Amino acid sequence: MWVITGKRSASLRTLRRPVLAGLAAALLTAWAPALTAAADDELTVVSWGGAYTRSQILGFVRDFEQETGIDVEMVDYAGGIEEIRSQVRAWNVKWDIVDLQLYDAIRACDDDLLVEIDFATLPPAPDGTAAADDFLPGALMRCGVGNLAGSTVVAWDHSRIERAPQRIEDFFDLGRFPGRRGLRRTPQTNLEWALIADGVAPERVYEVLATEDGVDRAFAMLTKLKPHIEWWSLGEEAVRLLETGRVVMTSAYNGRIHSAAQRGEPFSILWDHHARYIDVWAIPKHTENLEAALSFLRFATSTQSLAAQARYIPYGPLRRSSLGLLEPAVKVNLPTGPDNLPQMFQTDASWWAEHLPELQTRFERWLERPVMVPKEWPAR
């Protein structure tokens, strides 16, 4: 049984289907000794909702339930570590395993909120390659295991914009591209894009952003857009901003926009300086379902599971063996696709883990300040 909840909702019984067979199943079983240890348990898995959570359910959650008998409850959240901190510090942990962005996983690990992971217990690749050698660089950390890499992109409604934006600078150009914009309510990516649009070379962004003048410069660019911004928190909210016509362009997760376009929405992706990020599975300390959570982590980060999820949403699996299983038609839509990779801006999770608290505080203060709209700015 899996359950999707925003807060809490009724449970849904699903049809289950086994997908692991032969050598793949044998390998997974051999490297997951606790796989059936909690056959009657329930596990609370926290993720990002919408098309992303759907890709996890279809890709591997149903199969995990079939293999183990563990019922999975999927809970949506908007990121951050404050709820994890609250639960761990109170020794009242309700979230058993969480899909975290890498910078949050680093912060939570440094704050002693997460269980440390023994990489030797992760399933090897189908050819026997150890997991530590199969995962891409940066995918394994002390308290987490990488699953997929996605990108924050600029998405636009090509039914409402006469000419296609070509550069990240076009997102900030209200004269040539009038209309409201959507941005995630966070300083991350927004500040980097602001500096790039203001002429800072991508390789110098974090050097500049580490200075007070650089932060001022980034916020000055955002201030120009501020009266025209609709803020979003959950990935599906960005999609809805476009669907309802509230914005003509928005930052968004590439997989969400791809899914919307697949169902017929007139949305396109601007890949220029798309900001790559990594998601990792992490387990809060003091969970009462530690063995079941570890079993889920091993299952979810197997070669087959990561490849299966990528077929439902175009995020890049972080195991080499998983990439090898994907069809060319899937690979072309990944942030690492041959046309997309050269345009990527690599975000620095370690930098954000160090600087997020003070920049988040400044960002919230900036949001609270009213802005006068100059007459020459587009009113739309």
SVG drawing of the C-alpha trace seen along z (x, -y; Angstrom):
<svg xmlns="http://www.w3.org/2000/svg" viewBox="-9 -57 45 73">
<polyline fill="none" stroke="black" stroke-width="0.4" points="0.0,0.0 1.3,-3.5 -0.3,-6.7 0.3,-10.2 -0.3,-13.0 0.3,-16.7 -0.5,-16.8 -2.4,-13.6 -5.0,-11.8 -6.8,-8.5 -4.9,-5.5 -5.1,-4.0 -4.6,-0.3 -2.6,0.2 -1.9,3.0 1.6,4.3 3.9,5.8 7.3,7.3 10.0,5.9 13.2,7.5 14.1,10.9 17.1,13.1 20.5,11.7 19.1,8.3 16.8,9.7 19.6,12.0 22.0,9.1 19.5,6.9 18.5,9.6 22.0,10.5 22.9,6.9 19.8,6.0 19.8,8.4 17.1,6.4 14.8,6.3 12.1,8.4 12.8,7.7 9.8,5.5 7.1,7.2 4.2,5.6 5.7,2.2 4.8,-1.1 7.4,-3.5 6.9,-7.3 8.8,-8.6 9.1,-12.3 9.5,-13.7 8.7,-16.7 5.1,-15.8 3.5,-16.0 5.1,-14.4 8.3,-13.7 6.6,-11.6 4.6,-9.9 7.9,-8.9 9.1,-7.4 5.9,-5.4 5.8,-4.1 9.6,-3.6 10.2,-1.6 7.9,-2.3 5.3,0.2 8.0,2.8 9.6,2.2 6.2,2.8 5.8,6.0 9.3,7.3 9.2,6.4 5.5,6.3 6.3,2.8 3.5,0.3 4.9,-3.1 3.2,-6.5 4.4,-9.3 4.4,-12.7 5.0,-16.0 7.2,-18.8 8.8,-22.0 12.4,-21.3 14.5,-22.5 15.6,-20.8 13.7,-22.6 11.0,-19.9 13.8,-17.3 15.6,-19.3 12.4,-19.6 11.6,-15.9 15.1,-14.7 15.6,-17.2 12.3,-16.1 13.0,-12.4 9.7,-12.2 10.6,-11.3 7.7,-10.8 9.7,-11.0 11.6,-7.8 13.5,-8.7 13.6,-12.1 14.5,-13.1 16.8,-16.1 18.6,-18.5 22.4,-18.0 23.0,-21.3 20.3,-20.6 21.7,-17.1 25.2,-18.6 23.7,-21.0 21.6,-18.3 24.6,-15.9 26.8,-18.6 24.1,-19.3 24.1,-15.6 20.5,-15.1 21.0,-12.2 22.1,-8.6 25.5,-7.9 25.4,-5.5 27.8,-2.5 28.3,-2.5 29.4,1.1 25.8,2.1 24.5,0.5 23.7,3.0 26.4,3.3 25.9,2.7 24.6,5.7 28.1,6.5 29.3,6.6 30.9,3.2 30.9,1.9 28.3,-0.9 31.1,-3.3 32.6,-2.9 29.4,-2.9 28.0,-6.2 29.0,-9.4 31.4,-11.8 29.6,-13.8 26.6,-11.4 27.7,-9.8 28.1,-11.7 28.5,-10.7 24.8,-10.8 23.1,-10.4 23.0,-8.6 22.3,-10.4 19.5,-9.4 18.9,-11.8 20.2,-15.0 17.8,-17.6 18.0,-21.2 16.2,-24.4 15.4,-25.9 13.4,-28.8 10.1,-27.6 7.9,-29.7 4.5,-29.6 5.1,-29.7 1.4,-30.4 1.8,-33.8 5.3,-34.9 5.9,-35.8 9.6,-35.2 11.5,-32.5 13.9,-33.7 17.4,-32.6 19.5,-33.6 19.1,-33.8 19.3,-37.6 16.0,-37.5 14.3,-36.4 15.3,-39.7 14.4,-41.8 10.9,-43.1 11.2,-45.4 11.7,-42.8 9.8,-40.1 7.0,-41.7 4.9,-39.7 5.0,-38.4 7.7,-36.0 7.7,-33.1 10.6,-32.3 11.0,-29.8 10.9,-31.6 14.6,-31.1 17.9,-32.9 19.4,-29.8 19.7,-29.9 17.9,-33.3 21.1,-35.0 23.3,-33.1 21.1,-33.8 20.9,-37.5 24.7,-37.8 25.0,-35.9 22.4,-38.2 24.3,-41.2 27.5,-40.0 29.3,-37.9 31.1,-34.9 29.6,-31.7 32.9,-30.4 33.2,-33.6 29.6,-33.6 30.4,-32.2 33.6,-34.3 31.5,-37.4 28.6,-36.2 30.9,-35.7 31.4,-39.4 29.0,-42.0 29.2,-44.0 28.3,-40.8 25.3,-40.1 24.1,-43.7 24.6,-43.4 22.5,-40.2 19.7,-41.7 19.7,-44.8 19.0,-42.7 16.2,-40.9 14.7,-44.2 14.1,-45.2 11.9,-42.1 10.3,-42.1 7.0,-43.9 6.4,-41.4 7.3,-38.2 4.9,-35.4 6.6,-33.2 6.3,-29.4 7.6,-26.8 6.5,-23.4 7.5,-22.3 3.9,-21.8 3.1,-25.4 5.5,-26.6 3.7,-24.5 0.3,-25.9 1.6,-29.5 2.1,-28.8 -1.1,-26.8 -3.3,-29.5 -1.6,-32.3 -0.4,-34.1 3.1,-34.3 4.6,-34.0 8.0,-32.7 9.0,-30.9 11.9,-29.1 10.9,-25.4 12.3,-21.9 12.9,-20.5 11.1,-17.3 7.9,-19.0 7.8,-21.1 8.6,-18.0 5.7,-16.2 3.3,-19.1 4.4,-19.4 3.8,-15.7 0.2,-16.2 -0.2,-19.0 0.6,-22.2 2.3,-24.8 5.4,-25.0 9.0,-25.2 12.4,-25.0 15.2,-27.5 18.3,-25.4 20.7,-28.4 22.5,-28.3 20.2,-25.6 21.2,-25.1 22.0,-21.5 21.2,-20.1 21.5,-16.7 18.9,-15.0 19.9,-12.5 18.1,-10.0 18.8,-10.6 17.4,-9.1 16.7,-11.2 18.2,-10.1 16.0,-8.3 13.6,-6.9 11.9,-3.8 11.9,-2.2 15.7,-2.4 16.0,1.1 13.0,0.6 14.4,-2.9 17.8,-1.4 16.1,1.3 14.2,-1.4 17.3,-3.4 19.1,-0.4 16.2,0.5 15.6,-3.0 19.2,-3.6 19.8,-0.3 20.7,-0.4 17.3,0.8 15.3,-1.6 17.1,-4.7 16.8,-3.8 13.1,-3.1 12.4,-6.4 14.2,-8.3 11.9,-6.8 8.9,-8.5 10.6,-11.9 13.7,-13.2 16.2,-13.5 19.6,-11.9 20.3,-8.8 23.5,-9.1 24.8,-5.6 26.8,-4.9 25.1,-1.5 21.6,-3.1 22.6,-5.5 23.6,-2.5 20.1,-1.1 18.4,-4.2 17.1,-4.4 18.4,-7.3 14.9,-8.8 15.1,-9.2 18.7,-10.4 18.1,-13.3 15.7,-15.0 18.0,-14.7 19.9,-17.8 23.0,-15.8 21.6,-15.3 24.1,-16.1 22.5,-19.4 21.8,-20.4 25.0,-19.6 27.1,-22.3 24.6,-24.9 24.6,-23.8 25.6,-25.9 26.9,-23.7 25.5,-24.9 27.8,-24.6 26.0,-22.7 28.9,-23.0 28.9,-26.8 25.2,-27.0 25.4,-24.7 27.8,-27.3 26.1,-30.5 22.4,-29.7 21.4,-30.9 22.6,-34.5 21.5,-34.8 18.1,-33.3 17.7,-35.9 18.6,-38.7 16.3,-37.3 13.3,-37.3 14.1,-40.9 14.3,-41.9 10.9,-40.2 9.3,-42.3 10.4,-45.6 8.0,-47.3 9.2,-48.4 8.0,-51.3 7.3,-50.4 9.0,-52.9 6.7,-54.2 8.9,-52.9 8.6,-49.3 6.0,-47.1 2.8,-46.9 1.9,-43.4"/>
</svg>
